[in-house]
Amino acid sequence: HWEPETARQIGVMSSYDIGPMRWSWLVQYCTNFIGDDAWLARLRGEFRRFNYIGDTTWFTGSVVAKHDRSPLGRSIEIDITATNQRGKANAVGHAWVQLASRQRGPVTLPDPPARPMAAGPRRVGG
């Protein structure tokens, strides 16, 4: 997808970005917004349109929910939209963020899994 001719051969008008790049932009947008004292607990994202090489993408977000009584402390939910210079959304996301608070103190991180994940595939059966 980086070669314009190859992109056209598969039916796309020009070369375009790769998903992990836009995914990292979603994560960076969230972590820049929430700052060092919060925790990005979960992020869901969808790529809606191609992001052609040379496009400009702006990210905007809004807090859509606030939770004061979560077992892990205060949290918010954020809706995120990535919009290109043509005014079209090319990605959307939804983030769940844990916040520090004056009443409860720093963010309480979730416990790690009881069993560490093994490297490589697991054998099943005998």
Summary of the structure (lengths in Angstrom):
residues: 126
radius of gyration: 19.2
end to end distance: 43.2
largest distance: 58.7
contacts: 300
relative contact order: 0.19
helix: 17%
strand: 40%
